[in-house]
Amino acid sequence: MEKSIFEPGTKFRFPESVDYSTDGIVSKRVIDRPVGTVTLFAFDKGQRLSTHSAPFDAMAEIVEGQAEIVIDNTPYQLGAGDTIVMPASIPHAVNATERFKMVLTMIKG
């Protein structure tokens, strides 16, 4: 079993666990297992993940700021506390309309 960069049994808060990078995207692996991953991201304003698809369902939870997530050409505006599921094999993109942080959970199977 692979080790997480977050110490098991240690309390933490997602917004304080990753810093922004000017003109960049920062990611930190929270859990990485054969059955799925949980990754924390920080996007600077204007950054994006271009349209792509994944073979597995993915759930994005915004923990700070605002983002636009486009699923199958439909844009969704999300803010802190909002969550959306990006279905397997469906094209999606992520756009930072302002600085934001999100937790991405991907379940493989």
Helices and strands as residue ranges (DSSP letters): G 14-16, E 25-33, E 36-43, E 48-52, E 58-71, E 74-79, E 83-86, E 92-95, E 100-107
